[in-house]
Amino acid sequence: MRTMAIIQTSVDPQLESSFFVPPVEIRDAIYVYLVPERRIHLFLRNQRLQLSGCDQPDKDDTPYHPKYPQFDPRTCQNSDDHVYWRRLQSPWGPHWRCEESVNDGAAESYLFATDVLLTCKRMFAEFAGYMASKIALHINDLDALKVFLPIPRSGSLPESESAFDLQSCIPTYSFTLLDHLLPNLTVLEITMKLPVSVYTAIEHASTCKITPPSSNPASSSTPTSAASTDPESLISAWTNFPRSLPHLSKLRQLKIWLDHDETCSWTQVVNERALLSPLEGFVRGGGLEKHALDIDISVDLPKLHPKWWSDDRHFADMGVGAGAKLEADIVVNTGPSPPSTGRHTVSMTRRYRQWWHGVLLDDGTAAFTEQYDFPEFVERGEYLAACGDYPEISREQEEVDERNALKTGYDILADWKDFLDYLDRSVCSMGTL
């Protein structure tokens, strides 16, 4: 069931209730039925924090999966095509269904937990803390990520005791909710498909040359766009995020999933080392040990294309399957700074990028395009297997073939095109008999 909460601005000041007579264990047994979802999205809309339940995606629940009705990639003329186009463009990545429900108003049955939170101050604090300990909180854009930045609320608090805060226009209720929600959070998942310009700006920021990212026309039209506020503050939300980890004292899992929204190769346009340098610096510098944090950190990135890979921009790719883990890859000694001597590491998982993309043509027409990142020629194995006379080529084997071809200088793309031309000529010749 889809649920969503819009954070209001007032709390009943009642401090006592017969509900609190039973021991806390009894109250927790009641709260378990009031937690709406086990996975909740937190995002900003109209300068208000909102919570929405997560439609947990299946492994293959993608907008370009064959189980959906086929569309003509050359056109985008009917309502279904436009739905698929928006899904492919979703800045929430694999959580496109969650964003779709929010934007389409399907989640307008406001979360009944809002009534629980507004019952009284004591229940507000107790239930918010309990809920945080039982859910995985999802962040899908840089605007929402800013709520984690530790900022002194009035200047009276020392930096070490900074409270969670946001823009002054955000209602006080939101601050209060965050004060109870974030310190009790155990699982945080950051899933973002950002414009290429944001990654470029982060790379420039790593060398103290901040270049504000331009707006992405495809995503800026949606309320959940990542490029909806001051560009420099959005970049700061990412680069300063590790500073918030000491305030998340109960956090046990941090999962980060990243991609960009263009058809070009991830390897070609994203500097992974600059992108993850804030997190790498925090872990390598012993930040987890210093603050007695026990956080399992994992990063999920697209597979690297060997044609564009470079050691100074990317982390190592072992050339194995998409599910392989590169343990401690982020904290290896890649420069003059020594690696962390603590027990904490960051695991990295590589995955295949989506191959169907929703694009805007020069004349503003919405269209679809099919573009594989790596391996590029998946259709070769699929085509040959469909012919029946050739052994099936797995995607992993396709990776190996393409890597070997690049090492030897063999142009596999030209060879494949020649093969297709040969088939076309053969079909034409047979037609003239």
KOLNUPA-71929 format. One record per residue (C-alpha): x negated, y, z. Coordinates in steps of 0.2 Angstrom, whole numbers, plus 2048, in hexadecimal, padded with zeros to 3 digits. Example, Ala and Ser with C-alpha at 12.3 -4.5 7.8 and 13.67 -1.06 7.14 Angstrom:
BEGIN
7C27EA827
7BC7FB824
//
This chain:
BEGIN
800800800
7F98117FB
7F881D809
7F182F80B
7EF83B819
7EE84E817
7E5856825
7F086282E
7EB87083A
7F386E84B
7F3861858
7FF85E866
7F6864876
7FE856881
7F184E88B
7FA840894
80583288F
80B821895
803819886
7F281B88F
7F781289F
7F2801897
7DF7FD896
7D6802886
7D57F1880
7E87F187F
7E9801876
7DC7FB869
7E77EC866
7F57F8861
7E9803857
7E47F584C
7F67F5845
7F5808842
7E5809838
7ED80B826
7DE80481C
7CE7FB81F
7C6807811
7CA819811
7C5827805
7C183880C
7C2847800
7C58597FE
7D48617F5
7DA8737F6
7CD876804
7D486880F
7CD857814
7D884980F
7D8836812
7DE829806
7DF816807
7D380D7FB
7DA8017EE
7CB7F67EF
7C67F17DE
7C37DF7D8
7B27DA7D1
7B97DD7C0
7C67EA7C3
7BF7F67B7
7C88017AA
7BF7F979C
7C27E77A1
7CA7DC794
7D97D879F
7DF7E979B
7E97EC78A
7DD7EF77C
7DC800775
7D5807765
7C480F769
7C681B75A
7D5823761
7DD82A771
7EE82E76C
7FB825777
7FE82678A
7F581678E
7E581C785
7E582C78F
7E682279F
7D781779A
7CE827795
7D082F7A6
7CB81F7AF
7BB81D7A5
7B882F7AA
7BB82D7BD
7AE8357C8
7B38287D5
7AB81B7CA
7B18097CF
7BE8127DA
7C78197CB
7D78117D0
7D681A7E1
7D382B7D9
7E18287CC
7EE8247DB
7E98347E3
7E983F7D4
7FA8387CE
80283A7DF
8058287E1
7FE82A7F3
80A8387F8
81282D806
807835813
7FD82B81F
80882682E
7F7827838
7F983A837
807839843
7FC82E84F
7EE83B84E
7FA849852
803841861
7F784886E
7E584D86F
7E083E879
7E783286C
7E083D85E
7CE83A865
7D1828869
7D9822859
7CD82C84E
7BE824856
7C7813855
7CB815843
7B981A83F
7B280A847
7BE7FF83C
7BD80782B
7B180981D
7B281C818
7B0820806
7A88307FF
7AA8337EC
7A48447E9
7978517EF
7A585C7F6
7AA84F803
79884B807
79685C80E
7A085881D
79184D823
78585C823
781861836
784874837
78587D848
79888284A
795892854
783894856
78488F868
77F87D865
76C879863
768871852
76686085A
778861860
780868850
79286484D
79985E83D
7A086C833
7A5872822
7AA88381A
7B288F826
7C288E81B
7C587C821
7D287A82F
7CB877840
7D5867841
7CA860834
7BB86483E
7C285C84D
7C684C843
7B584B83C
7AE84E84E
7B683D853
7B6834842
7A483683C
79A83284D
7A482284E
7A281D83C
79A80C839
79C80A826
799818819
79A815806
7958237FA
79B81F7E8
79982D7DC
79882F7C9
7908407C7
78D84B7B8
77C84A7B0
77985C7B4
77B8587C7
76D84B7C6
7628587BC
7658657CA
7608597D7
7508557CE
74D8677CD
75186A7DF
74485D7E4
7378687DD
73F8787E4
74687D7D4
75987C7D6
76387D7C6
77687E7C9
77F8717BF
78B8757B2
79D8707B4
7A285F7AC
7B18637A1
7B88517A2
7B78517B5
7BA8637BA
7CC8627B5
7CF8567C3
7D285B7D6
7C484E7DB
7B78557CF
7A58557D6
7A18667CE
7AF8707D7
7A687C7E2
7968857E4
78987A7DA
77A87E7E6
7848797F5
7898687EC
7778647E9
7738697FB
78085C801
77684E7F9
7658547FD
76985880F
774848812
76683E81B
76684C828
77784682D
772834831
76C838843
77E83E847
78582E841
77F824850
78B81584D
78881383A
783802835
785801823
78280F816
78680A804
7828167F5
7888137E3
78381F7D6
7858227C3
7878307B7
7968347AB
78D83479A
78A82778D
77782978D
76C81D797
76B81F7AA
75881D7A8
75682A79B
75E8387A5
75D8347B8
74D8367C3
7508297D0
74282E7DB
7478407DC
75983B7DE
75582F7ED
7468397F4
751841802
756830808
745828805
73C83680F
74883381D
74582081E
73382181A
73082E827
737823834
74782D836
75181D83A
745817848
74382984F
75682A852
758818857
764815848
767803841
76E806830
76F7FA822
76C805812
76F7FF801
76F8087F0
7788027E0
77180A7D0
7738057BE
7667FA7B6
7578027AF
75380379C
7417FE799
74080A78A
742819796
73B8127A6
72C81B7AE
7258187BF
72582A7C4
73882C7C1
73F81B7C5
73D80D7D2
7377FC7CD
7437F17C3
73E7DF7C4
7477DA7B4
7527CE7BC
7657CD7BD
7717DB7C2
7747D47D3
7617D27D8
75C7DC7E7
74C7E67E8
7497E67FB
73F7F5801
73D7FC7F0
74180D7F5
73480D804
7258067FA
7168117FA
71781A7EA
70D82A7EE
7018327FB
70E830809
70C81F813
71B814813
726812823
71F807830
730803837
73B7F4833
7487FD829
7497FC816
754801809
75B7F37FD
75F7F77EB
76A7EE7DF
76B7F17CC
77B7EF7C2
7817F07B0
7888017AC
79A8037A4
799801791
7AA80A78D
7AA81C78F
7B782A78D
7AF838783
7B584977C
7B184C76A
7AA85D764
7BC86275F
7C285E771
7CA84E76C
7CA840779
7C2830772
7BA820778
7A9819774
7A0809778
78E80B77E
7847FF787
775805792
76B7F6795
76B7E978E
7707F277E
7757E4773
7817DA77E
78D7D876F
77F7CE766
7817C0772
7947C1772
7947C175F
7897B275D
7927A876A
7A27AC762
79B7A4752
79A79475A
78A78E752
77F79875E
77B795770
7837A277C
7777B0781
77A7B6793
7787C8797
7687C37A2
7607BB793
7657CA788
75B7D4794
74C7C9793
74D7C9780
74E7DC77F
7407DF78C
7347D3782
7397DC772
7357ED779
7247E677F
71F7E076E
7267EE764
7337E375C
7427EE756
7507E375C
75D7F0757
7577F1745
7577DE744
7697DD74B
76F7E973E
7667E0730
76F7D0736
7807D9736
77D7E0725
7787CE71F
7897C7725
7927D571D
7897D170C
78D7BF70E
7A07C2711
7A07CE702
7987C06F7
7A47B36FD
7B27BE6F8
7AD7BF6E6
7AD7AD6E3
//
